[in-house]
Amino acid sequence: MSKSTEQELSELHGTVARVLKTQLTETIEVTNEDTGEKEELLTATPAVLSAAIKFLKDNDITASVAEDE
C-alpha cells in the first residue's frame, strides 16, 4: 500500500475540519412549550465535541486570553 501524498493529507485535514464545524454548528428549531417561543438548539453530541477538542489538540490549536485594556 502506498503512502498518502501531502496534498491528499491536506485535503483530508480540511474535510475533517469542515465536517466537525458543520456538526458543531448544526441546530434544530423547537418550540418552548411554556412560552410558545421558537428556540434554536445545537445538536452536537458529546462525542462530536470530544472529537473536535481532540482535533484541535492534535493540531496544536490553542487560544490565548487577551487582557482588558
C-alpha positions in Angstrom: 0.0 0.0 0.0 1.4 3.4 -1.0 1.7 6.3 1.4 -0.7 9.3 1.1 0.7 12.4 -0.6 0.9 15.7 1.3 -1.9 17.0 -0.9 -4.2 14.1 0.0 -3.5 14.5 3.7 -4.1 18.3 3.4 -7.5 17.7 1.7 -8.4 15.1 4.4 -7.5 17.5 7.1 -9.7 20.2 5.5 -12.6 17.8 5.1 -12.4 16.7 8.7 -12.3 20.3 9.9 -15.4 21.2 7.7 -17.4 18.2 8.9 -16.6 19.0 12.5 -17.6 22.6 12.1 -20.8 21.7 10.4 -21.7 19.2 13.2 -20.8 21.7 15.9 -22.9 24.5 14.4 -25.9 22.5 13.3 -29.2 23.4 15.0 -32.8 22.4 15.2 -35.7 24.7 15.8 -38.0 23.8 18.7 -41.0 25.5 20.3 -40.8 26.2 24.0 -44.0 24.5 25.4 -44.2 27.1 28.3 -43.8 30.3 26.3 -44.6 29.2 22.8 -41.4 30.9 21.5 -39.3 29.2 18.9 -35.7 28.4 20.0 -32.7 27.0 18.2 -30.8 24.2 19.9 -27.4 22.9 19.0 -27.4 19.2 18.0 -23.7 18.4 18.6 -23.3 15.3 20.7 -20.7 14.8 23.4 -18.8 12.5 21.0 -18.6 15.3 18.4 -17.4 17.8 21.0 -14.8 15.4 22.1 -13.6 14.7 18.5 -13.4 18.5 17.9 -11.4 19.1 21.0 -9.0 16.2 20.1 -8.7 17.5 16.6 -7.7 21.0 17.9 -5.3 19.5 20.4 -3.7 17.1 17.9 -3.1 20.1 15.6 -1.6 22.3 18.3 -4.5 24.8 18.1 -4.7 27.0 21.2 -6.3 30.2 22.3 -4.9 32.9 24.4 -6.8 35.3 26.6 -6.4 38.9 25.8 -6.1 41.2 28.8 -8.6 44.1 29.1 -7.0 47.5 28.5 
